[in-house]
Amino acid sequence: MGKERKRCKKCENKISGFLGIREDSKMEGYCIHCASDIQYEKEVKRRNSLSPNERRIEGEIVELEGGSGAVLVLVILGFIGLLFFLLPGIIFFIIAAIVSSSRKSKAASLRAQLESLKYSKKKSKSSTIDKVDPLTILKRKFAEGEITEEEYLEKKNILEGG
């Protein structure tokens, strides 16, 4: 008897050898189409959980890492320059290297900014309350009418040590 093919966990279709997912993959047991759908759904959920600022920064990172036509044009001009004029070719290569490294450094900076945003999101609300001045809280309560003028003056004297 021949070896029976595995079936996809999601759609029940047979998984062919060359179209199946590698055995060491996290998508083991799924056909290539279902695995692609699952990964896409996970990415959509991840993106939807980002704040607008995080989405903006991530978009800039993708744009910077994706490269631009400018670098490709400079490299092509560099090759053309090498064919016809050695010095302009070297200049184009230097410019291409500078542009490329500048984009990578900007992407790294944005990645650090994104990580900083994610870290600040995780801080507890109580840590921000601890940093608020008690006199400021007292003034806010008085202004909002939560306490009377007598209570305000009494508590203000206590807080000021008088």
C-alpha positions as CSV (number, residue, x, y, z in Angstrom):
1,M,0.0,0.0,0.0
2,G,1.2,3.5,-0.8
3,K,1.9,6.1,1.8
4,E,-1.3,8.0,2.7
5,R,-1.1,11.8,2.3
6,K,-1.8,14.0,5.3
7,R,-4.9,16.2,5.3
8,C,-5.1,19.9,6.2
9,K,-6.4,20.6,9.7
10,K,-8.6,23.4,8.4
11,C,-9.9,22.5,5.0
12,E,-9.4,18.7,5.0
13,N,-7.7,18.8,1.5
14,K,-4.7,16.6,1.0
15,I,-1.4,18.2,1.5
16,S,1.0,17.5,-1.4
17,G,4.7,17.2,-0.7
18,F,6.0,20.2,-2.6
19,L,3.0,22.5,-1.6
20,G,2.8,21.4,2.0
21,I,4.4,23.3,4.9
22,R,7.7,22.1,6.2
23,E,7.5,19.7,9.1
24,D,9.4,22.0,11.5
25,S,7.1,24.9,10.7
26,K,4.5,26.4,13.2
27,M,2.0,25.7,10.4
28,E,2.6,22.0,10.3
29,G,-0.6,20.1,9.3
30,Y,-2.0,22.9,7.2
31,C,-2.0,23.3,3.5
32,I,-0.2,26.2,2.0
33,H,-3.4,28.1,1.4
34,C,-4.8,27.7,4.9
35,A,-1.4,28.5,6.5
36,S,-1.2,31.7,4.4
37,D,-4.8,32.6,5.6
38,I,-4.0,31.9,9.2
39,Q,-0.8,34.0,9.1
40,Y,-2.6,36.8,7.4
41,E,-5.4,36.8,10.0
42,K,-2.8,36.9,12.8
43,E,-1.0,39.9,11.1
44,V,-4.4,41.7,10.8
45,K,-5.1,41.2,14.5
46,R,-1.6,42.4,15.4
47,R,-2.0,45.5,13.3
48,N,-5.5,46.3,14.6
49,S,-4.1,46.2,18.2
50,L,-1.6,49.0,17.5
51,S,-2.3,52.6,18.4
52,P,-2.4,55.1,15.5
53,N,1.0,56.4,16.4
54,E,2.5,52.9,16.4
55,R,0.8,52.2,13.0
56,R,2.3,55.4,11.6
57,I,5.8,54.5,12.9
58,E,5.5,50.9,11.7
59,G,4.4,52.2,8.2
60,E,7.5,54.4,8.0
61,I,9.7,51.5,9.0
62,V,8.2,49.3,6.3
63,E,8.6,52.1,3.8
64,L,12.3,52.7,4.7
65,E,13.2,49.0,4.9
66,G,11.4,48.3,1.6
67,G,14.0,50.4,-0.1
68,S,13.3,53.0,-2.7
69,G,13.8,53.4,-6.4
70,A,16.4,56.1,-5.7
71,V,19.0,53.6,-4.3
72,L,18.4,51.3,-7.3
73,V,18.7,54.1,-9.8
74,L,22.0,55.3,-8.1
75,V,23.4,51.7,-8.3
76,I,22.5,51.4,-12.0
77,L,24.0,54.8,-12.7
78,G,27.0,53.6,-10.8
79,F,27.4,50.6,-13.1
80,I,26.9,52.8,-16.2
81,G,29.3,55.3,-14.8
82,L,31.9,52.5,-14.3
83,L,31.5,51.4,-17.8
84,F,32.0,54.9,-19.2
85,F,33.6,57.1,-16.6
86,L,35.3,55.6,-13.6
87,L,35.1,58.7,-11.3
88,P,31.4,59.4,-11.7
89,G,30.7,55.7,-11.1
90,I,32.6,55.8,-7.8
91,I,30.7,59.0,-6.8
92,F,27.4,57.4,-7.5
93,F,28.3,54.3,-5.4
94,I,29.4,56.6,-2.5
95,I,26.1,58.5,-2.7
96,A,24.1,55.2,-2.9
97,A,25.9,53.9,0.2
98,I,25.2,57.1,2.1
99,V,21.5,57.1,1.2
100,S,21.2,53.5,2.1
101,S,22.9,53.8,5.5
102,S,20.8,57.0,6.2
103,R,17.6,55.0,5.6
104,K,18.7,52.1,7.8
105,S,19.6,54.5,10.6
106,K,16.3,56.3,10.3
107,A,14.5,52.9,10.4
108,A,16.5,51.9,13.5
109,S,15.6,55.1,15.2
110,L,11.9,54.6,14.4
111,R,12.1,51.0,15.7
112,A,13.5,52.3,19.0
113,Q,10.7,54.9,19.1
114,L,8.1,52.2,18.5
115,E,9.6,50.1,21.3
116,S,9.6,53.1,23.6
117,L,5.9,53.6,22.9
118,K,5.1,49.9,23.6
119,Y,7.1,50.1,26.9
120,S,5.2,53.3,28.0
121,K,1.9,51.6,27.2
122,K,2.8,48.8,29.7
123,K,3.4,51.2,32.6
124,S,0.7,51.0,35.2
125,K,-1.7,53.9,35.7
126,S,-0.8,54.1,39.4
127,S,2.8,55.2,38.5
128,T,1.4,58.3,36.8
129,I,-0.8,59.1,39.7
130,D,2.1,58.9,42.1
131,K,3.9,61.7,40.2
132,V,1.0,64.1,40.5
133,D,1.5,66.8,43.1
134,P,-1.0,66.5,46.0
135,L,-1.6,70.3,46.0
136,T,-2.6,70.1,42.3
137,I,-5.1,67.3,43.1
138,L,-6.5,69.5,45.9
139,K,-6.9,72.5,43.6
140,R,-8.6,70.3,41.0
141,K,-11.1,69.0,43.6
142,F,-11.9,72.5,44.8
143,A,-12.3,73.8,41.2
144,E,-14.7,70.9,40.4
145,G,-16.7,71.5,43.5
146,E,-15.9,68.3,45.2
147,I,-14.8,70.1,48.4
148,T,-15.8,73.4,50.0
149,E,-13.6,76.4,50.4
150,E,-13.1,75.7,54.1
151,E,-12.0,72.1,53.4
152,Y,-9.7,73.4,50.6
153,L,-8.0,76.0,52.9
154,E,-7.7,73.5,55.8
155,K,-6.1,70.8,53.6
156,K,-3.9,73.4,51.8
157,N,-2.5,74.5,55.2
158,I,-1.8,70.9,56.1
159,L,-0.1,70.1,52.8
160,E,2.0,73.3,53.0
161,G,3.1,72.4,56.5
162,G,1.4,75.4,58.1
